[in-house]
Amino acid sequence: MFQNVDGDSAPSRSPFDWHDVRFIGAAAGRYALPDRRADDTGKVAVYACRLCSISTRIAVIVGPVVGKEGETVTAHFDDFGILRGKICRKLQSGFAVRLTLSDAERNKLGGKIVWQKKKVHEQVPDKREHKRILPRDPRTILTLADGTQMPCFVIDISQSGVAISAEIWPGLGTPMAVGKLVGRVVRYLDVGFALQFIQLQEPGQLEILMAPPAGIAEESGAVG
């Protein structure tokens, strides 16, 4: 307890009010922009995203759709739980969210951040036939069969296919290209869909081939 100038006891405050903590590192998650309604049903679209950094005040997120400054964001990350706030600035790689937290919630999040910074991650062998990787830059361009292009977010990618989050819900079998990688939609995900490439790719070339064509990312604003 803290003492005020009159000697009375004052309510204790979270130590994170005085000394903020920050975690910098990739964490997969999902987010929604509740102010937007996807269709007449009133459903809100949910997109995949990646958390780049987080403190008890600000979270920096990369995702396929960026709202306007002041727009509400609700996100979920396994290690940090549900986060709510408002976009305070748009960044070249995504957007920053000013978190809306009570003192108790801020204290709890601060503890999770400290734990996450200290936690030792065990390396578990990937037993899948084609190992999935998280690209260093998940932003790229999706090209449909009619030539339409739009920004998208790569959830993960392997030699045989890629998982995508974007502002469309294509039918199964729909052909499209992610960067220079061509494939067809083979299944749906909670936050997007998966493509199977028409041929296996070299692991070392995946990030090069999935990148947006030169100049297009800047012109279209690949995630925002």
GIRALIN-V258537 format. One record per backbone hydrogen bond with DSSP energy under -0.5 kcal/mol. NH is the residue of the N-H (numbers start at 1). CO is the residue of the C=O. Records with the same first field share a line. If there is no record, write none. Layout:
NH = CO, CO
This chain:
2 = 10
4 = 8
7 = 4
10 = 2
17 = 14
18 = 15
19 = 15
23 = 54
25 = 23, 52
27 = 51
29 = 49
30 = 76
31 = 47
32 = 74
33 = 45
34 = 32
36 = 33
38 = 43
39 = 43
42 = 39
47 = 31
48 = 191
49 = 29
50 = 62
51 = 27
52 = 50, 60
53 = 60
54 = 23
55 = 58
56 = 21
59 = 97
60 = 53
61 = 59, 95
62 = 50
64 = 48
70 = 87
71 = 68
73 = 85
74 = 32
75 = 83
76 = 30
77 = 81
78 = 28
80 = 77
81 = 77
83 = 75
85 = 73
86 = 98
87 = 71
88 = 96
89 = 96
91 = 94
94 = 91
95 = 61
96 = 89
97 = 59
98 = 86
99 = 57, 97
100 = 84
101 = 99
106 = 102
107 = 103
108 = 104
109 = 105
110 = 106
111 = 107
112 = 108
113 = 109
114 = 110
115 = 111
116 = 112
117 = 113
118 = 114
119 = 115
121 = 119
122 = 120
124 = 122
125 = 123
127 = 125
131 = 129
133 = 157
135 = 133
138 = 136
140 = 152
142 = 150
143 = 177
144 = 142, 148
145 = 175
147 = 144
150 = 142
152 = 140
153 = 165
154 = 138
155 = 153, 163
156 = 163
157 = 133
158 = 161
162 = 195
163 = 156
164 = 193
165 = 153
173 = 185
174 = 171
176 = 183
177 = 143
178 = 181
179 = 141, 177
180 = 178, 209
181 = 178
182 = 180
183 = 176
184 = 196
185 = 174
186 = 194
187 = 194
189 = 192
192 = 189
193 = 164
194 = 187
195 = 162
196 = 184
197 = 160, 195
198 = 182
201 = 159
205 = 202
206 = 202, 203
209 = 205
210 = 206
211 = 207
216 = 213
217 = 213
219 = 215
220 = 216
221 = 217
222 = 217
224 = 221
